[in-house]
């Protein structure tokens, strides 16, 4: 009277776990209370690099020599 786990049952349970994880992650990401946390992270790709100081701009660029 035991329940046997065949390949179809295991695949179905795996699909169920992935679906629950997807729904949970979607609810977490699109929760309005998290907007403040994600506001700064949303702009990270557009963050400027630090500006160069005037002394850095006057240095010659480093090059490799082609001489043996």
C-alpha positions in Angstrom: 0.0 0.0 0.0 3.1 2.2 -0.3 3.4 5.0 -2.8 6.0 4.5 -5.5 8.0 7.4 -7.0 8.4 6.9 -10.7 10.2 9.3 -13.0 7.0 11.1 -13.9 6.2 11.8 -10.2 9.8 13.1 -9.5 9.6 15.4 -12.5 6.3 16.7 -11.5 7.5 17.4 -8.0 10.6 19.2 -9.4 8.3 21.3 -11.6 6.2 22.2 -8.7 9.2 23.2 -6.6 10.5 25.4 -9.4 7.1 27.0 -10.0 6.7 27.8 -6.3 10.2 29.3 -6.2 9.4 31.4 -9.3 6.2 32.7 -7.9 7.9 33.5 -4.5 10.8 35.3 -6.2 8.4 37.3 -8.4 6.4 38.4 -5.4 9.6 39.4 -3.5 11.0 41.4 -6.4 7.8 43.2 -7.4 6.8 44.0 -3.8 6.2 47.8 -3.4 7.9 47.8 0.0 11.2 46.9 -1.8 11.2 49.9 -4.1 13.5 51.9 -1.9 16.0 49.1 -1.7 16.0 48.5 -5.4 16.0 52.2 -6.4 19.8 52.6 -5.9 20.6 49.2 -7.4 18.5 50.1 -10.5 20.8 53.0 -11.3 24.1 51.1 -10.7 24.8 50.5 -14.5 24.6 54.3 -15.1 26.9 55.2 -12.3 29.8 57.4 -13.4 33.4 56.3 -12.9 35.4 58.4 -10.5 36.8 61.5 -12.1 40.5 61.7 -12.8 42.7 64.1 -10.9 44.6 66.7 -12.9 48.0 65.0 -12.0 46.7 61.7 -13.5 45.7 63.4 -16.8 49.3 64.7 -17.3 51.0 61.3 -17.0 52.0 59.6 -20.3 50.0 56.5 -21.1 51.7 53.3 -20.4 52.9 51.5 -23.6 54.8 48.3 -24.3 58.0 48.4 -26.1 58.3 46.5 -29.4 62.0 46.3 -29.2 63.7 43.0 -28.4 
